[in-house]
Amino acid sequence: MSSASSGLSRRNAAISLGVGVAALLIAGLQPVILGGLEREGRLTSSQIGLAATVELLALGLACGLGAAFLKPDRVRLKMFIICLAHGATMFATTMVSGYGVIAVRGLAGLFAGLMLWMAISTIARADRPERASGVFVTVQTLAQLILAAALPATVVPQFGINGALAALGVISLLTAAAAAMGPDHFAPLPKPEKGGPKLGLRPLIGLLATFLFMAFIVALWVYLEPLAELSGLTPQQAGLAVAVALGLQVVGGAAATLAGRRWPPAGVLIVIGLLNAVIMAVLWSGPSAMVFMGAVAVFGFLWLFALPFQTLLLIKLDPSRRAAMQLGTAQLLGSSFGPLVASVVVADGEVRRAIALSAVLLAFAIGLISLLAVSGASRALLADGSTG
């Protein structure tokens, strides 16, 4: 990772990204944890959605506040305490039910967001940020996959969902020990040019586009199983489609690390958006089981393939990399906003409306990215004309 992270050794970069991976484990494990709490009578069906939304919102907001206000010094002590507190919330969840779960999961999201700040600080300062981002999202998704398969098969049958929570608590405690041996400071970010505001209009538009892009993805993702049922898939086939999509996410993240800076980020994101539009048209048509699974697999690949290019786009829009520091916040808030709006749109059970909503969110995202690409090209032509 030395080539990927400016000023950090491979070991320190790996520890920093590892803390972020631990912070985001819950994003892939919410169905296991919250679904298990419902089966045990400790959450109602409506409380599942509320608990998930509160945790992810807290995570995103805390990550943004950390990027804005946390100073990049005495990192070891800060992260050690934060990781310990995050582990404590996992153990605390084993002792509560109902709204107590929601409150504790909100607190867990707060500490997880501050943990994620450490990984984003590393990615934003990297010499090859798209590679660091690709490694991060690939390892993160792989870790979620492994735990989502392992916990229900090992500790949950013997100890209930509290066993899974305790396992996650132990992971957070081990992460605290690792953080105590990680980097103690990060290099300062470049100062904004001409003493202007930290974030200009174009970087803010880029963050909004990222927010809408992630809202589109997760609004569709959370309704894949009922959409599969509409296409006549059995529960087993629907589960297989989701599993294949998760596996292709890992491949997509790895592929993005290889593609890197070879392609312009705005152009790549526009093409990914157009391919996703085709996927949504296929899903809307009520395809056969095989076509449905193929479309969902490509959707999973494109999901993680897009993320490193979002990082590159924001760095191109704001070379000071302050916008890139807020990328995790935009992604997480978008990931919370999409399902929240979809749950309102699909309130009466017409699940295909989730596809229509996702299409609208994607259209706005791609429109903003296209606007940035066109305005960027115009600025470049003007600059060439003034110096030529």
VMD Tcl script that draws the C-alpha trace (Angstrom):
set ca {
  {0.00 0.00 0.00}
  {3.01 2.30 0.08}
  {2.43 3.24 -3.50}
  {-1.21 3.87 -2.81}
  {-1.06 5.94 0.35}
  {1.01 9.08 0.59}
  {2.99 9.31 3.80}
  {1.81 5.96 5.19}
  {3.60 2.64 5.28}
  {1.81 -0.43 3.94}
  {1.18 -1.56 7.51}
  {-0.34 1.75 8.63}
  {-2.45 2.04 5.49}
  {-3.73 -1.53 6.00}
  {-4.63 -0.78 9.63}
  {-6.44 2.43 8.65}
  {-8.47 0.71 5.95}
  {-9.11 -2.23 8.31}
  {-10.69 0.09 10.87}
  {-13.03 1.33 8.13}
  {-13.88 -2.24 7.12}
  {-14.82 -3.05 10.72}
  {-16.98 0.09 10.84}
  {-19.00 -0.97 7.78}
  {-19.47 -4.66 8.61}
  {-22.96 -3.89 9.90}
  {-24.03 -2.55 6.50}
  {-23.89 -6.10 5.12}
  {-25.03 -7.78 8.33}
  {-28.17 -5.75 9.15}
  {-30.47 -8.41 7.63}
  {-28.83 -11.08 9.81}
  {-28.76 -9.02 13.03}
  {-32.06 -7.16 12.76}
  {-33.90 -10.11 11.25}
  {-32.63 -12.29 14.08}
  {-33.80 -9.77 16.68}
  {-37.26 -9.82 15.09}
  {-37.40 -13.64 15.18}
  {-36.53 -13.50 18.88}
  {-39.34 -11.02 19.52}
  {-37.01 -8.13 20.37}
  {-37.96 -5.98 17.36}
  {-41.16 -5.58 15.36}
  {-41.16 -5.55 11.56}
  {-41.54 -1.76 11.45}
  {-38.77 -1.32 14.02}
  {-36.36 -3.23 11.74}
  {-36.55 -0.49 9.11}
  {-36.29 2.24 11.72}
  {-33.26 0.65 13.38}
  {-31.49 0.18 10.04}
  {-32.18 3.75 8.93}
  {-31.15 5.31 12.26}
  {-27.84 3.41 12.32}
  {-26.87 4.24 8.73}
  {-27.92 7.88 9.09}
  {-25.87 8.22 12.28}
  {-22.93 6.55 10.52}
  {-23.07 8.93 7.57}
  {-23.52 12.08 9.65}
  {-20.74 11.14 12.07}
  {-18.39 10.43 9.18}
  {-19.12 13.87 7.70}
  {-18.68 15.62 11.03}
  {-15.44 13.72 11.61}
  {-14.11 14.82 8.21}
  {-15.02 18.42 9.00}
  {-13.86 18.67 12.62}
  {-11.57 15.79 13.65}
  {-7.95 16.87 13.57}
  {-5.57 14.36 11.95}
  {-3.35 14.08 15.04}
  {-3.29 11.74 18.08}
  {-5.12 9.30 15.82}
  {-4.10 6.19 17.79}
  {-5.70 7.34 21.04}
  {-8.82 8.68 19.32}
  {-9.41 5.50 17.32}
  {-8.60 3.23 20.26}
  {-11.30 4.88 22.37}
  {-13.82 5.04 19.50}
  {-13.34 1.37 18.57}
  {-13.73 0.34 22.22}
  {-16.95 2.36 22.41}
  {-18.19 0.75 19.19}
  {-17.53 -2.70 20.67}
  {-19.41 -1.68 23.81}
  {-22.51 -0.84 21.74}
  {-22.42 -4.36 20.26}
  {-22.44 -5.91 23.72}
  {-25.07 -3.39 24.89}
  {-27.38 -4.47 22.06}
  {-27.46 -7.98 23.57}
  {-29.25 -6.55 26.63}
  {-32.03 -4.44 25.05}
  {-35.21 -4.81 23.02}
  {-37.55 -2.60 20.99}
  {-36.70 1.09 21.04}
  {-33.69 0.31 23.22}
  {-32.20 -1.53 20.23}
  {-32.88 1.46 17.99}
  {-31.19 3.85 20.43}
  {-28.12 1.65 20.88}
  {-27.81 1.00 17.13}
  {-27.91 4.77 16.57}
  {-25.03 5.12 19.02}
  {-23.20 2.31 17.23}
  {-23.61 4.19 13.95}
  {-22.12 7.29 15.53}
  {-18.93 5.48 16.56}
  {-18.78 3.55 13.27}
  {-18.89 6.83 11.34}
  {-15.90 8.12 13.29}
  {-14.08 4.84 12.59}
  {-14.83 5.23 8.88}
  {-13.17 8.66 9.01}
  {-9.84 6.89 9.47}
  {-10.20 4.90 6.24}
  {-11.45 7.88 4.27}
  {-8.56 9.99 5.56}
  {-6.19 7.37 4.13}
  {-7.99 7.13 0.76}
  {-8.25 10.91 0.35}
  {-4.50 11.32 0.89}
  {-3.48 8.40 -1.32}
  {-1.21 8.85 -4.33}
  {-3.54 6.41 -6.13}
  {-6.90 7.06 -4.41}
  {-8.87 4.94 -6.87}
  {-6.66 1.95 -6.03}
  {-6.98 2.50 -2.27}
  {-10.74 2.92 -2.67}
  {-10.99 -0.23 -4.80}
  {-9.05 -2.27 -2.26}
  {-11.21 -0.89 0.55}
  {-14.60 -1.63 -1.02}
  {-13.47 -5.07 -2.19}
  {-12.15 -6.17 1.23}
  {-15.17 -4.61 2.94}
  {-17.65 -6.53 0.76}
  {-15.69 -9.77 1.08}
  {-15.64 -9.45 4.88}
  {-19.39 -8.83 4.94}
  {-19.96 -11.86 2.71}
  {-17.87 -14.15 4.90}
  {-19.51 -13.04 8.16}
  {-23.03 -13.10 6.68}
  {-22.44 -16.74 5.76}
  {-20.44 -17.77 8.84}
  {-22.35 -16.22 11.76}
  {-25.77 -17.81 11.03}
  {-24.05 -21.17 10.50}
  {-21.85 -21.11 13.63}
  {-22.63 -18.92 16.65}
  {-26.31 -18.08 16.00}
  {-27.67 -21.67 16.24}
  {-25.95 -22.14 19.61}
  {-26.09 -18.66 21.19}
  {-28.86 -16.88 19.30}
  {-28.43 -13.46 17.72}
  {-26.60 -12.31 20.86}
  {-23.79 -14.64 19.80}
  {-23.44 -12.76 16.50}
  {-23.52 -9.42 18.33}
  {-20.85 -10.61 20.76}
  {-18.69 -11.76 17.82}
  {-18.96 -8.31 16.25}
  {-18.11 -6.78 19.62}
  {-14.94 -8.88 19.81}
  {-14.02 -7.77 16.25}
  {-14.36 -4.14 17.36}
  {-12.13 -4.76 20.40}
  {-9.49 -6.38 18.18}
  {-9.81 -3.41 15.83}
  {-9.15 -1.09 18.79}
  {-5.92 -2.98 19.50}
  {-4.90 -2.66 15.84}
  {-5.75 1.05 15.77}
  {-3.49 1.59 18.79}
  {-0.59 0.35 16.62}
  {-1.59 2.29 13.50}
  {-0.70 5.76 12.26}
  {-0.73 8.55 14.85}
  {-1.25 11.38 12.38}
  {-2.16 12.10 8.77}
  {-0.49 14.62 6.49}
  {-2.42 17.92 6.09}
  {-4.65 18.17 3.03}
  {-3.76 20.79 0.38}
  {-5.24 24.20 1.16}
  {-8.04 25.51 -1.08}
  {-6.79 27.77 -3.86}
  {-7.00 31.57 -3.48}
  {-8.28 31.28 0.07}
  {-11.79 30.57 -1.22}
  {-14.46 28.41 0.39}
  {-13.56 24.85 1.24}
  {-16.09 23.42 -1.20}
  {-17.12 25.17 -4.41}
  {-20.28 24.60 -6.44}
  {-18.85 21.89 -8.71}
  {-17.61 19.66 -5.83}
  {-21.00 20.12 -4.10}
  {-22.77 19.04 -7.30}
  {-20.43 16.04 -7.43}
  {-21.38 15.08 -3.87}
  {-25.09 15.48 -4.69}
  {-24.65 13.26 -7.76}
  {-22.96 10.62 -5.58}
  {-25.80 10.88 -3.04}
  {-28.41 10.31 -5.78}
  {-26.36 7.52 -7.38}
  {-26.22 5.56 -4.11}
  {-29.90 6.30 -3.39}
  {-30.79 4.71 -6.75}
  {-28.65 1.63 -6.08}
  {-29.93 0.82 -2.59}
  {-33.58 1.70 -3.33}
  {-33.48 -1.02 -5.97}
  {-31.31 -3.44 -3.98}
  {-33.63 -3.66 -0.96}
  {-36.57 -4.72 -3.20}
  {-34.75 -7.35 -5.26}
  {-36.38 -10.31 -3.50}
  {-40.01 -9.17 -4.01}
  {-39.12 -8.19 -7.59}
  {-37.72 -11.68 -8.06}
  {-41.01 -13.12 -6.84}
  {-42.87 -11.01 -9.43}
  {-40.68 -12.59 -12.13}
  {-41.63 -16.04 -10.88}
  {-38.39 -16.92 -9.09}
  {-38.54 -19.29 -6.15}
  {-37.16 -18.08 -2.81}
  {-34.11 -20.27 -3.43}
  {-33.52 -18.69 -6.85}
  {-33.97 -15.21 -5.40}
  {-31.42 -15.98 -2.70}
  {-29.03 -17.30 -5.32}
  {-29.46 -14.12 -7.40}
  {-28.57 -11.96 -4.40}
  {-25.59 -14.18 -3.50}
  {-24.26 -14.03 -7.07}
  {-24.69 -10.24 -7.07}
  {-22.69 -9.99 -3.84}
  {-19.95 -12.13 -5.34}
  {-19.87 -9.96 -8.47}
  {-19.58 -6.88 -6.24}
  {-16.20 -8.20 -5.07}
  {-15.16 -8.74 -8.70}
  {-16.36 -5.22 -9.60}
  {-14.33 -3.61 -6.84}
  {-11.24 -5.57 -7.84}
  {-11.70 -4.68 -11.53}
  {-11.92 -0.98 -10.68}
  {-8.53 -1.12 -8.95}
  {-7.03 -2.37 -12.21}
  {-8.85 0.13 -14.44}
  {-7.90 3.07 -12.23}
  {-6.97 6.28 -13.99}
  {-7.02 4.85 -17.49}
  {-10.57 6.18 -18.06}
  {-12.16 9.57 -17.24}
  {-14.29 9.17 -14.10}
  {-17.29 11.18 -15.33}
  {-17.41 9.19 -18.58}
  {-17.17 5.87 -16.74}
  {-19.98 6.84 -14.34}
  {-22.21 7.96 -17.23}
  {-21.67 4.63 -19.03}
  {-22.36 2.72 -15.80}
  {-25.56 4.74 -15.41}
  {-26.71 3.89 -18.94}
  {-25.99 0.19 -18.38}
  {-28.00 0.34 -15.15}
  {-30.88 1.96 -17.04}
  {-30.91 -1.08 -19.35}
  {-30.87 -3.37 -16.29}
  {-33.89 -1.58 -14.80}
  {-35.77 -1.85 -18.09}
  {-35.09 -5.59 -18.06}
  {-36.28 -5.96 -14.46}
  {-39.41 -3.90 -15.22}
  {-40.32 -6.26 -18.08}
  {-40.74 -9.22 -15.72}
  {-37.98 -11.38 -17.26}
  {-37.37 -15.11 -16.96}
  {-35.48 -16.42 -13.94}
  {-32.18 -16.74 -15.81}
  {-32.40 -13.25 -17.34}
  {-33.35 -11.79 -13.95}
  {-30.34 -13.41 -12.26}
  {-28.03 -12.25 -15.05}
  {-29.27 -8.66 -14.79}
  {-28.86 -8.66 -11.01}
  {-25.34 -10.09 -11.33}
  {-24.31 -7.26 -13.69}
  {-25.98 -4.78 -11.31}
  {-23.81 -6.08 -8.46}
  {-20.64 -5.81 -10.55}
  {-21.39 -2.23 -11.63}
  {-22.24 -1.19 -8.05}
  {-18.73 -1.61 -6.68}
  {-17.01 -0.85 -9.98}
  {-18.50 2.66 -9.77}
  {-17.29 3.55 -6.27}
  {-13.56 4.20 -6.95}
  {-14.54 6.39 -9.93}
  {-16.73 8.46 -7.60}
  {-13.58 9.09 -5.56}
  {-11.62 10.09 -8.68}
  {-14.44 12.38 -9.85}
  {-14.48 14.30 -6.58}
  {-10.70 14.65 -6.50}
  {-10.79 15.97 -10.07}
  {-13.48 18.49 -9.07}
  {-11.65 19.49 -5.87}
  {-7.88 18.86 -5.89}
  {-7.72 19.90 -2.22}
  {-9.46 16.53 -1.58}
  {-11.84 18.03 0.97}
  {-14.81 16.92 -1.14}
  {-13.37 13.39 -1.21}
  {-13.32 13.47 2.59}
  {-17.11 13.93 2.49}
  {-17.66 11.13 -0.05}
  {-18.46 8.50 2.60}
  {-21.10 10.79 4.08}
  {-22.76 11.35 0.69}
  {-22.70 7.62 -0.08}
  {-24.11 6.58 3.29}
  {-26.81 9.25 3.40}
  {-27.81 8.32 -0.15}
  {-27.89 4.65 0.87}
  {-30.31 5.59 3.68}
  {-32.41 8.01 1.62}
  {-33.09 5.59 -1.25}
  {-34.78 2.82 0.78}
  {-36.59 5.38 2.95}
  {-38.26 7.02 -0.06}
  {-38.83 3.63 -1.70}
  {-40.68 2.41 1.40}
  {-43.11 5.33 0.99}
  {-43.51 4.83 -2.76}
  {-44.10 1.08 -2.36}
  {-46.37 1.50 0.66}
  {-49.36 -0.23 -0.96}
  {-47.33 -3.21 -2.14}
  {-46.67 -2.28 -5.80}
  {-42.96 -3.18 -5.70}
  {-42.29 -2.25 -9.34}
  {-42.59 1.36 -8.23}
  {-39.17 0.88 -6.61}
  {-37.74 0.45 -10.13}
  {-39.43 3.64 -11.32}
  {-38.13 5.57 -8.30}
  {-34.61 4.20 -8.85}
  {-34.77 5.23 -12.50}
  {-35.68 8.81 -11.52}
  {-32.85 9.00 -8.96}
  {-30.38 7.60 -11.50}
  {-31.53 10.06 -14.19}
  {-30.87 13.01 -11.87}
  {-27.46 11.59 -10.87}
  {-26.34 11.02 -14.45}
  {-27.72 14.42 -15.47}
  {-25.57 16.13 -12.84}
  {-22.47 14.13 -13.78}
  {-23.03 14.95 -17.46}
  {-23.37 18.64 -16.55}
  {-20.06 18.46 -14.69}
  {-18.39 16.73 -17.63}
  {-19.64 19.31 -20.16}
  {-18.79 22.29 -17.95}
  {-15.37 20.79 -17.24}
  {-14.69 20.41 -20.97}
  {-15.78 24.02 -21.55}
  {-13.48 25.28 -18.79}
  {-10.57 23.31 -20.29}
  {-11.22 24.80 -23.76}
  {-11.36 28.29 -22.30}
  {-8.11 27.70 -20.43}
  {-6.43 26.42 -23.61}
  {-7.68 29.45 -25.52}
  {-6.37 31.87 -22.94}
  {-2.91 30.32 -22.91}
  {-2.61 29.38 -26.56}
}
mol new
graphics top color blue
foreach p $ca { graphics top sphere $p radius 0.5 }
foreach p [lrange $ca 0 end-1] q [lrange $ca 1 end] { graphics top cylinder $p $q radius 0.2 }
display resetview
